[in-house]
Amino acid sequence: MRSVTYSMNISLDGYIVGPDGDFNWTAPDDDVFRFWIDDIREVGVHLMGRRLYETMLYWETADQDPSLDDAKLEWTALWKPLPKVVFSTTLSAVQGHARLASGGLAEEIERLRAAPGEGDIAIGGATLAAEAAASGLIDEYRAMVHPVLVGGGIPFFPRDERRVDLELVDTRTFGSKVVHLRYRVARRRDDL
């Protein structure tokens, strides 16, 4: 069965954006960017909310920029053809290889898990991930932790006061002092 993963950049105090909506502290160095390139190769479909979709629209035409370096061209070549499902109540249309979700998140994930296909079902965006977490649909949490305290904003982890046990799968520390943490949700027998 395809895994559902939630992966985002976060501050050490647990936020994906600061209280002012800023996330420029997540700008990756070359090593971190290479990691994201390798990571996206494992994704079969990417689910996202409107805000993340609008942020990532840049990559739909980035390859037209003659000043783009080889790594960014490689990322664009992987991102553009990747199927994307956008959850939004305000958008009426999306671009590229994206489609608007026709139903709820849980039914979309179940449909994708049942359909033939390879690669992870990636979730981007804290609001969408919180909904998936509340339904017990996330299999792995992948946090790229940046050495900064932003003091508030949008939290990476849902605040639903529900305990979720995790198993450490992998860690990696980059020269920029950014740390990637990968945790698998520890499923109890009665959860299966």
Stockholm file with secondary structure:
# STOCKHOLM 1.0

chainA/1-192         MRSVTYSMNISLDGYIVGPDGDFNWTAPDDDVFRFWIDDIREVGVHLMGRRLYETMLYWETADQDPSLDDAKLEWTALWKPLPKVVFSTTLSAVQGHARLASGGLAEEIERLRAAPGEGDIAIGGATLAAEAAASGLIDEYRAMVHPVLVGGGIPFFPRDERRVDLELVDTRTFGSKVVHLRYRVARRRDDL
#=GR chainA/1-192 SS CCCEEEEEEEETTSEEECTTSCCGGGCCCHHHHHHHHHHHTTEEEEEEEHHHHHHHTHHHHGGGCTTCCHHHHHHHHHHTTSCEEEECSSCSCCCTTEEECSSCHHHHHHHHHHSSCCSEEEEESHHHHHHHHHTTCCCEEEEEEESCCCCSSEESSCCSCCCCCEEEEEEEECTTSCEEEEEEECCCGGGC
#=GC SS_cons         CCCEEEEEEEETTSEEECTTSCCGGGCCCHHHHHHHHHHHTTEEEEEEEHHHHHHHTHHHHGGGCTTCCHHHHHHHHHHTTSCEEEECSSCSCCCTTEEECSSCHHHHHHHHHHSSCCSEEEEESHHHHHHHHHTTCCCEEEEEEESCCCCSSEESSCCSCCCCCEEEEEEEECTTSCEEEEEEECCCGGGC
//
